[in-house]
Amino acid sequence: MIFATAGHVDHGKTSLIQALTGVNTAHLPEEKKRGMTIDLGYAYWPQSDGSSIGFIDVPGHEKFLANMLAGIGGVNHALLVVACDDGIMAQTLEHLSILRLAGCQDVSVILTKADRVDEQRVTEVTQQVHTELRRQGWLNAPLFITSASTGLGIGALRQYLQQLHQQQNSSTDLQQRFRLAIDRIFHVKGAGIVVTGTALAGKVSVGESLWVTGADTSVRIRGIHRQNQVAEFAQAGDRVALNLTGNIDKESITRGDWLLAEQPAFIASRVIVELTCDAPLKHWQPVHLYHGASHITGRVSLLTESGETPMLAELILDTPLWLVDNDRLIIRDISARHTLAGARVIRLVSPRRGKRQPEFLDWLSRLCATDDELTQLNLQLPSGELDLNSYGWSRQLTQLALDSLLEQVDIVRVGDVVLSAFKAQVAKDKLIQSLENFNEVHSDQIGVGKARLKRMALPTMDEILVFKLINDLIAEGAIKQTRGWLHMPQHGLVFDAKQQGIWQQVEGLFTHPEARWVRDIAVETGHDEDTIRRILKKAAQMGLIVAIVRDRYYSSEQIRQFAQIISCHCAEHEVIFAADFRNELGIGRKLAIQILEFFDKSGFTRRKEDGHYLRDKGIFVE
């Protein structure tokens, strides 16, 4: 178990830890010279069962508050140290507020230097501390009266800490990915780079790989020290030293970097948070922000009025941070003199528009009110398609936990994109309506390609997901696919007896790989142009022939051959130009352009400047 100290400068935090553990946490020459903690110090107290109790000694001076904030991250039990001679001081109050705003669950109070005052003063300070703790929300915090110099109360405190250590739940939440904020980096001769920090979530073992954000690369865990003891694994709540191996050097990692189970999906620059304010905040106020071992500046954009519950805001970060849902940040004024508020991350991405609309704020309020994973997911799904990579990162769920969660909801899933069953049905209805409209307006065409239907009905939705819905509609019989063309089941024509006779005369003319004009066919068959035009339009609807321009047709088989030629050429060269296509077929440039433009309009290719790029191979080549 890990305990972090808190309290005013010179109230005896370091001396207390030394009395408990025998370890002097002051390791910097300047600390020893000045008798004051400047940076984080660490001590470990071995137990008879082979485990160890860890202590993080934080600076008490306001000049080093950033170091104090780096030390309390991930620690759920703090030891508030108050000297009996001074009582509650400025940094006592600030540290206590920071612990509350950072979400610290448990606080125990240790009154130090009791040998320097009389019993009446001890009683006064005890009452003073209890009153302040109750005011800030800790109603039953244990309190111990001690003196490091005489040993008063140290035995009882040791027994209490051992009892807490034995009672703690040793199992970590295995649904969460491993995550550690780095606060120290050093090089050990013969071992290499070692980083330390408090594990915030998950579990990691020797031999596993982690992602280090500063170096932006993967590293392997060569060795682990957990509470200053060699171990095979470390987990949430542990004080950890990790020996790293990989393509890294000491200079590429700094305090504030992270070790993560996986490469992060994205880094946050604008986030929506729930605020707990100790002082009024103004809209667009510049502030200092503290997260893990990172310290940056930014601005607060208020989304709700002061005093509303929940109080919501957007944080605009001057330097992006590796944040996840429910992370806590401490907000201080721009002079870094006063703690103003705490912030809990609700949403890692802030929309450009509509963030102050009542419907959106109501949705955010519901997100604030629950931390149940199933409820969280059900609140996300109505928004549309959900990217599982981003969602898994924001919730820090392992793949096993995420898959188990998805089994509890009714969804359509393609790869890493999911859609609620309700939203999927709405999308299917749009596809059907768009296809019906197309068949009605373009009665002379048999149908439309998948890519074009997607652009007509669901232009902003993920393409892979839309194609899945189209395939489902085909399988359900709601729409049909004929030679790659999509159409409604009722859409289609047949020749009557007279038309069938004429078509039998015309059909033979399409055995040659040539484009045929309506007027030429009319001359060859002896029928008037209008009759031939109607016959050919109906044949095109039936998928027998294809019009590349008005009144000029190829057989469907020839169109598929053209599509195959384009596919092969684009596979080799990425793009095809009119000159390439003309040379492949040995035809005129004008006809080559007409054919390529037909494929552009049908959605098989897309034109960019003079080139034509493959878009949807499945329309003609199946």
Secondary structure, DSSP 8 states (H G I E B T S, - for coil): -EEEEE--TTSSHHHHHHHHHS-----SHHHHHHTS--S-EEEEEE-TTS-EEEEEE---SGGGHHHHHHHHTT--EEEEEEETTT-S-HHHHHHHHHHHHTT--EEEEEEE-GGGS-HHHHHHHHHHHHHHHHHHT-SS--EEE--TTT-TTHHHHHHHHHHHHHHS-----TTB--EEEEEEEEEETTTEEEEEEEEEESEEETT-EEEETTTTEEEEEEEEEETTEEESEEETT-EEEEEEESS--GGG--TT-EEESS--S--EEEEEEEEEESS---TTEEEEEEETTEEEEEEEEESS-TT-SSEEEEEEEEEEE---TT-EEEEEETTS-SEEEEEEEEES---SS-TTSHHHHHHHHHHHH---HHHHHHHHGGGS-EEHHHHHHHHTB-HHHHHHHHTTS-EEEETTEEEEHHHHHHHHHHHHHHHHHHHHHTTTS--B-HHHHHHHH-TTS-HHHHHHHHHHHHHHTSSEEETTEEE-TT------HHHHHHHHHHHGGGGSSS-EEHHHHHHHHT--HHHHHHHHHHHHHTTSEEEEETTEEEEHHHHHHHHHHHHHHHHHHSEE-HHHHHHHHT--HHHHHHHHHHHHHHTSEEEETTEEEE--GGGT--
